[in-house]
Amino acid sequence: MIVARNIEKSFGPLTVLKGITLSINKGEIVSIVGASGAGKSTLLHILGTLDKADSGFIELNGIKVNYLSERKISDFRNRHIGFVFQFHHLLPEFTALENICIPAFIAKRPKKEAENRAMELLEFMNLKDRSNHKPSELSGGEQQRVAVARALVNNPDVILADEPSGNLDSNSAVELHKLFFRLRDTFSQTYIIATHNTDLANMADRKLTIRDGVIVQ
């Protein structure tokens, strides 16, 4: 489902990725581990089309995203890729339901359809009774589950998660890790998770280790 070939990326004189090649199958949960600064987040951002590689190419679902225009890349990202970050990036003035709906509204889906899908996801995550709560009224674990629901609202093919449990207490982290697997089994999506959490990394179907800008394992 995802193919990356010879991905290289530098920031000024610092070369972060030195020829990353990988392939990921539909429905896989793949963890990416490595020391801070090894290039995990950079690789995730490139796979998610949030950043461009200096060289190499990426193919998602048979589409070579390198050759798309900026507008088409933005549309492709909105419809096919979901993102979960360490910090929830929820908009504080909006409710949980409204935050989840935002990507659907960007995709120009009808309001009622978007809200129905958001409520389905809230119910799946045992947050239906929190739908009208704003982020400040939710716990850290609840906020992160809302962020996961937001990533899922457009039924993307792949979810990219960057240190998703890095800002959670241990119990919330365990619940989030279990949630990813329940979601995969329910919705058949692919997950790529960059993490320092050993437990989460080892739960994955496959673990990739980045060291000195290359995959060593």
Short mmCIF file of the C-alpha atoms (twelve columns), coordinates in Angstrom:
data_MODEL
# 
_entry.id   MODEL 
# 
loop_
_atom_site.group_PDB 
_atom_site.id 
_atom_site.type_symbol 
_atom_site.label_atom_id 
_atom_site.label_alt_id 
_atom_site.label_comp_id 
_atom_site.label_asym_id 
_atom_site.label_seq_id 
_atom_site.Cartn_x 
_atom_site.Cartn_y 
_atom_site.Cartn_z 
_atom_site.pdbx_PDB_model_num 
ATOM 1   C CA . MET A 1   0.000   0.000  0.000  1 
ATOM 2   C CA . ILE A 2   2.892   2.370  0.791  1 
ATOM 3   C CA . VAL A 3   6.207   2.295  -1.017 1 
ATOM 4   C CA . ALA A 4   9.101   4.663  -0.352 1 
ATOM 5   C CA . ARG A 5   12.332  4.465  -2.329 1 
ATOM 6   C CA . ASN A 6   15.659  6.121  -1.519 1 
ATOM 7   C CA . ILE A 7   14.182  8.953  0.544  1 
ATOM 8   C CA . GLU A 8   16.790  11.574 1.404  1 
ATOM 9   C CA . LYS A 9   16.266  14.753 3.401  1 
ATOM 10  C CA . SER A 10  18.635  17.428 4.658  1 
ATOM 11  C CA . PHE A 11  18.166  20.570 6.684  1 
ATOM 12  C CA . GLY A 12  21.037  22.842 5.751  1 
ATOM 13  C CA . PRO A 13  24.278  20.935 6.274  1 
ATOM 14  C CA . LEU A 14  22.563  18.244 8.370  1 
ATOM 15  C CA . THR A 15  21.467  15.147 6.456  1 
ATOM 16  C CA . VAL A 16  18.661  13.503 8.444  1 
ATOM 17  C CA . LEU A 17  17.509  10.748 6.055  1 
ATOM 18  C CA . LYS A 18  20.122  9.000  3.954  1 
ATOM 19  C CA . GLY A 19  18.237  6.798  1.522  1 
ATOM 20  C CA . ILE A 20  15.227  5.272  3.303  1 
ATOM 21  C CA . THR A 21  13.495  2.461  1.426  1 
ATOM 22  C CA . LEU A 22  10.461  0.668  2.837  1 
ATOM 23  C CA . SER A 23  7.136   -0.887 1.913  1 
ATOM 24  C CA . ILE A 24  4.068   -1.291 4.099  1 
ATOM 25  C CA . ASN A 25  1.052   -3.495 3.455  1 
ATOM 26  C CA . LYS A 26  -2.592  -2.567 3.860  1 
ATOM 27  C CA . GLY A 27  -3.813  -3.221 7.390  1 
ATOM 28  C CA . GLU A 28  -0.352  -3.389 8.934  1 
ATOM 29  C CA . ILE A 29  0.600   -1.605 12.119 1 
ATOM 30  C CA . VAL A 30  4.247   -0.611 11.787 1 
ATOM 31  C CA . SER A 31  6.234   1.137  14.501 1 
ATOM 32  C CA . ILE A 32  9.262   3.312  13.807 1 
ATOM 33  C CA . VAL A 33  11.783  3.649  16.623 1 
ATOM 34  C CA . GLY A 34  15.124  5.338  17.083 1 
ATOM 35  C CA . ALA A 35  16.913  7.898  19.224 1 
ATOM 36  C CA . SER A 36  15.767  11.512 19.313 1 
ATOM 37  C CA . GLY A 37  16.975  13.201 16.149 1 
ATOM 38  C CA . ALA A 38  17.238  9.916  14.237 1 
ATOM 39  C CA . GLY A 39  14.676  11.092 11.675 1 
ATOM 40  C CA . LYS A 40  11.449  9.356  12.785 1 
ATOM 41  C CA . SER A 41  9.267   12.464 12.626 1 
ATOM 42  C CA . THR A 42  10.915  13.671 9.426  1 
ATOM 43  C CA . LEU A 43  10.171  10.358 7.728  1 
ATOM 44  C CA . LEU A 44  6.588   10.400 9.004  1 
ATOM 45  C CA . HIS A 45  6.035   13.928 7.687  1 
ATOM 46  C CA . ILE A 46  7.397   12.964 4.280  1 
ATOM 47  C CA . LEU A 47  5.261   9.801  4.114  1 
ATOM 48  C CA . GLY A 48  2.267   11.953 5.047  1 
ATOM 49  C CA . THR A 49  3.056   14.571 2.351  1 
ATOM 50  C CA . LEU A 50  3.454   17.285 5.012  1 
ATOM 51  C CA . ASP A 51  7.054   17.709 3.835  1 
ATOM 52  C CA . LYS A 52  8.945   16.876 0.654  1 
ATOM 53  C CA . ALA A 53  11.997  14.680 0.314  1 
ATOM 54  C CA . ASP A 54  15.075  16.071 -1.406 1 
ATOM 55  C CA . SER A 55  15.216  12.911 -3.507 1 
ATOM 56  C CA . GLY A 56  13.442  9.582  -3.879 1 
ATOM 57  C CA . PHE A 57  9.748   8.896  -4.387 1 
ATOM 58  C CA . ILE A 58  6.662   7.858  -2.441 1 
ATOM 59  C CA . GLU A 59  3.705   5.863  -3.724 1 
ATOM 60  C CA . LEU A 60  0.467   5.529  -1.763 1 
ATOM 61  C CA . ASN A 61  -2.251  3.227  -3.057 1 
ATOM 62  C CA . GLY A 62  -0.597  3.241  -6.467 1 
ATOM 63  C CA . ILE A 63  -0.398  7.043  -6.682 1 
ATOM 64  C CA . LYS A 64  3.043   8.623  -6.985 1 
ATOM 65  C CA . VAL A 65  2.445   11.628 -4.749 1 
ATOM 66  C CA . ASN A 66  5.708   13.313 -5.787 1 
ATOM 67  C CA . TYR A 67  4.157   14.183 -9.124 1 
ATOM 68  C CA . LEU A 68  0.981   15.779 -7.758 1 
ATOM 69  C CA . SER A 69  0.501   19.542 -7.660 1 
ATOM 70  C CA . GLU A 70  0.346   21.258 -4.262 1 
ATOM 71  C CA . ARG A 71  -3.436  21.547 -4.523 1 
ATOM 72  C CA . LYS A 72  -3.848  17.878 -5.443 1 
ATOM 73  C CA . ILE A 73  -1.455  16.799 -2.679 1 
ATOM 74  C CA . SER A 74  -3.492  18.780 -0.151 1 
ATOM 75  C CA . ASP A 75  -6.724  17.171 -1.336 1 
ATOM 76  C CA . PHE A 76  -5.121  13.696 -1.391 1 
ATOM 77  C CA . ARG A 77  -3.819  14.183 2.163  1 
ATOM 78  C CA . ASN A 78  -7.204  15.291 3.461  1 
ATOM 79  C CA . ARG A 79  -9.015  12.310 1.981  1 
ATOM 80  C CA . HIS A 80  -6.503  9.488  2.361  1 
ATOM 81  C CA . ILE A 81  -4.230  10.250 5.336  1 
ATOM 82  C CA . GLY A 82  -5.044  10.837 9.002  1 
ATOM 83  C CA . PHE A 83  -2.628  12.317 11.528 1 
ATOM 84  C CA . VAL A 84  -2.271  11.895 15.288 1 
ATOM 85  C CA . PHE A 85  0.391   13.935 17.083 1 
ATOM 86  C CA . GLN A 86  1.866   13.931 20.581 1 
ATOM 87  C CA . PHE A 87  0.040   17.164 21.370 1 
ATOM 88  C CA . HIS A 88  -3.592  16.973 20.447 1 
ATOM 89  C CA . HIS A 89  -3.841  20.241 18.469 1 
ATOM 90  C CA . LEU A 90  -7.542  20.459 19.226 1 
ATOM 91  C CA . LEU A 91  -9.088  23.885 18.698 1 
ATOM 92  C CA . PRO A 92  -10.003 25.121 22.195 1 
ATOM 93  C CA . GLU A 93  -13.089 27.082 21.167 1 
ATOM 94  C CA . PHE A 94  -14.766 24.069 19.553 1 
ATOM 95  C CA . THR A 95  -16.445 21.034 21.118 1 
ATOM 96  C CA . ALA A 96  -15.174 17.493 20.707 1 
ATOM 97  C CA . LEU A 97  -17.772 16.882 18.004 1 
ATOM 98  C CA . GLU A 98  -16.846 20.065 16.130 1 
ATOM 99  C CA . ASN A 99  -13.114 19.308 16.303 1 
ATOM 100 C CA . ILE A 100 -13.682 15.858 14.833 1 
ATOM 101 C CA . CYS A 101 -15.776 17.262 11.991 1 
ATOM 102 C CA . ILE A 102 -13.189 19.780 10.762 1 
ATOM 103 C CA . PRO A 103 -11.392 17.498 8.233  1 
ATOM 104 C CA . ALA A 104 -14.784 16.386 6.883  1 
ATOM 105 C CA . PHE A 105 -15.852 19.997 6.386  1 
ATOM 106 C CA . ILE A 106 -12.566 20.710 4.585  1 
ATOM 107 C CA . ALA A 107 -13.412 17.770 2.309  1 
ATOM 108 C CA . LYS A 108 -16.796 19.465 1.683  1 
ATOM 109 C CA . ARG A 109 -18.805 16.600 3.122  1 
ATOM 110 C CA . PRO A 110 -22.397 17.508 4.128  1 
ATOM 111 C CA . LYS A 111 -22.691 18.761 7.706  1 
ATOM 112 C CA . LYS A 112 -25.131 16.052 8.799  1 
ATOM 113 C CA . GLU A 113 -23.023 13.286 7.267  1 
ATOM 114 C CA . ALA A 114 -19.892 14.607 8.995  1 
ATOM 115 C CA . GLU A 115 -21.644 14.897 12.352 1 
ATOM 116 C CA . ASN A 116 -23.114 11.393 12.090 1 
ATOM 117 C CA . ARG A 117 -19.673 9.942  11.361 1 
ATOM 118 C CA . ALA A 118 -18.151 11.935 14.232 1 
ATOM 119 C CA . MET A 119 -20.784 10.625 16.641 1 
ATOM 120 C CA . GLU A 120 -20.146 7.047  15.473 1 
ATOM 121 C CA . LEU A 121 -16.464 7.497  16.296 1 
ATOM 122 C CA . LEU A 122 -17.186 9.121  19.653 1 
ATOM 123 C CA . GLU A 123 -19.417 6.184  20.555 1 
ATOM 124 C CA . PHE A 124 -16.743 3.699  19.446 1 
ATOM 125 C CA . MET A 125 -14.299 5.440  21.788 1 
ATOM 126 C CA . ASN A 126 -16.743 5.637  24.695 1 
ATOM 127 C CA . LEU A 127 -16.896 9.415  24.446 1 
ATOM 128 C CA . LYS A 128 -20.446 9.933  23.208 1 
ATOM 129 C CA . ASP A 129 -21.423 11.724 26.428 1 
ATOM 130 C CA . ARG A 130 -18.476 14.112 25.954 1 
ATOM 131 C CA . SER A 131 -19.426 15.269 22.467 1 
ATOM 132 C CA . ASN A 132 -20.358 18.786 23.551 1 
ATOM 133 C CA . HIS A 133 -17.382 19.261 25.857 1 
ATOM 134 C CA . LYS A 134 -14.543 21.559 24.855 1 
ATOM 135 C CA . PRO A 135 -10.923 20.336 25.112 1 
ATOM 136 C CA . SER A 136 -10.369 22.102 28.461 1 
ATOM 137 C CA . GLU A 137 -13.187 19.982 29.906 1 
ATOM 138 C CA . LEU A 138 -11.590 16.688 28.805 1 
ATOM 139 C CA . SER A 139 -8.779  14.658 30.337 1 
ATOM 140 C CA . GLY A 140 -5.540  14.172 28.414 1 
ATOM 141 C CA . GLY A 141 -6.553  10.674 27.392 1 
ATOM 142 C CA . GLU A 142 -9.968  11.883 26.258 1 
ATOM 143 C CA . GLN A 143 -8.412  14.692 24.244 1 
ATOM 144 C CA . GLN A 144 -6.118  12.255 22.489 1 
ATOM 145 C CA . ARG A 145 -9.033  9.940  21.656 1 
ATOM 146 C CA . VAL A 146 -10.855 12.922 20.158 1 
ATOM 147 C CA . ALA A 147 -7.721  13.644 18.113 1 
ATOM 148 C CA . VAL A 148 -7.719  10.024 16.903 1 
ATOM 149 C CA . ALA A 149 -11.393 10.315 15.949 1 
ATOM 150 C CA . ARG A 150 -10.597 13.495 14.015 1 
ATOM 151 C CA . ALA A 151 -7.904  11.584 12.107 1 
ATOM 152 C CA . LEU A 152 -10.464 8.889  11.240 1 
ATOM 153 C CA . VAL A 153 -13.455 11.018 10.247 1 
ATOM 154 C CA . ASN A 154 -12.727 10.933 6.488  1 
ATOM 155 C CA . ASN A 155 -12.105 7.165  6.525  1 
ATOM 156 C CA . PRO A 156 -8.456  7.545  5.474  1 
ATOM 157 C CA . ASP A 157 -6.405  4.643  4.164  1 
ATOM 158 C CA . VAL A 158 -3.504  5.267  6.527  1 
ATOM 159 C CA . ILE A 159 -3.045  6.816  9.963  1 
ATOM 160 C CA . LEU A 160 0.327   8.371  10.795 1 
ATOM 161 C CA . ALA A 161 0.949   8.825  14.507 1 
ATOM 162 C CA . ASP A 162 3.922   10.772 15.882 1 
ATOM 163 C CA . GLU A 163 4.598   9.963  19.564 1 
ATOM 164 C CA . PRO A 164 0.835   9.586  20.128 1 
ATOM 165 C CA . SER A 165 1.152   8.514  23.766 1 
ATOM 166 C CA . GLY A 166 4.153   10.691 24.631 1 
ATOM 167 C CA . ASN A 167 2.038   13.210 26.541 1 
ATOM 168 C CA . LEU A 168 -0.173  10.716 28.390 1 
ATOM 169 C CA . ASP A 169 0.031   9.040  31.785 1 
ATOM 170 C CA . SER A 170 0.799   5.321  31.741 1 
ATOM 171 C CA . ASN A 171 -2.823  4.137  32.038 1 
ATOM 172 C CA . SER A 172 -4.046  6.447  29.263 1 
ATOM 173 C CA . ALA A 173 -1.112  5.365  27.102 1 
ATOM 174 C CA . VAL A 174 -2.003  1.689  27.479 1 
ATOM 175 C CA . GLU A 175 -5.634  2.412  26.569 1 
ATOM 176 C CA . LEU A 176 -4.543  4.387  23.499 1 
ATOM 177 C CA . HIS A 177 -2.249  1.577  22.355 1 
ATOM 178 C CA . LYS A 178 -5.080  -0.954 22.631 1 
ATOM 179 C CA . LEU A 179 -7.365  1.453  20.777 1 
ATOM 180 C CA . PHE A 180 -5.101  1.515  17.715 1 
ATOM 181 C CA . PHE A 181 -5.401  -2.249 17.356 1 
ATOM 182 C CA . ARG A 182 -9.175  -2.243 17.862 1 
ATOM 183 C CA . LEU A 183 -9.468  0.467  15.233 1 
ATOM 184 C CA . ARG A 184 -7.291  -1.453 12.788 1 
ATOM 185 C CA . ASP A 185 -9.349  -4.596 13.285 1 
ATOM 186 C CA . THR A 186 -12.614 -2.658 12.872 1 
ATOM 187 C CA . PHE A 187 -11.784 -0.292 10.017 1 
ATOM 188 C CA . SER A 188 -8.885  -2.165 8.289  1 
ATOM 189 C CA . GLN A 189 -6.662  0.894  8.135  1 
ATOM 190 C CA . THR A 190 -2.880  0.973  8.045  1 
ATOM 191 C CA . TYR A 191 -0.993  2.540  10.956 1 
ATOM 192 C CA . ILE A 192 2.542   3.908  11.002 1 
ATOM 193 C CA . ILE A 193 3.568   4.976  14.481 1 
ATOM 194 C CA . ALA A 194 6.778   6.796  15.420 1 
ATOM 195 C CA . THR A 195 7.330   6.215  19.119 1 
ATOM 196 C CA . HIS A 196 9.775   6.047  21.995 1 
ATOM 197 C CA . ASN A 197 7.356   3.826  23.893 1 
ATOM 198 C CA . THR A 198 8.872   0.349  23.918 1 
ATOM 199 C CA . ASP A 199 5.592   -1.394 24.779 1 
ATOM 200 C CA . LEU A 200 3.765   0.205  21.861 1 
ATOM 201 C CA . ALA A 201 6.647   -0.407 19.459 1 
ATOM 202 C CA . ASN A 202 6.789   -4.087 20.371 1 
ATOM 203 C CA . MET A 203 3.003   -4.528 19.971 1 
ATOM 204 C CA . ALA A 204 3.218   -3.592 16.295 1 
ATOM 205 C CA . ASP A 205 3.133   -6.146 13.495 1 
ATOM 206 C CA . ARG A 206 6.562   -4.903 12.473 1 
ATOM 207 C CA . LYS A 207 9.165   -2.629 14.074 1 
ATOM 208 C CA . LEU A 208 11.566  -0.505 12.017 1 
ATOM 209 C CA . THR A 209 14.600  1.110  13.622 1 
ATOM 210 C CA . ILE A 210 16.185  4.274  12.225 1 
ATOM 211 C CA . ARG A 211 19.811  4.934  13.064 1 
ATOM 212 C CA . ASP A 212 22.008  7.561  11.461 1 
ATOM 213 C CA . GLY A 213 19.427  8.273  8.786  1 
ATOM 214 C CA . VAL A 214 18.886  4.704  7.563  1 
ATOM 215 C CA . ILE A 215 16.689  1.780  8.556  1 
ATOM 216 C CA . VAL A 216 18.858  -0.788 10.292 1 
ATOM 217 C CA . GLN A 217 16.188  -3.266 11.395 1 
# 
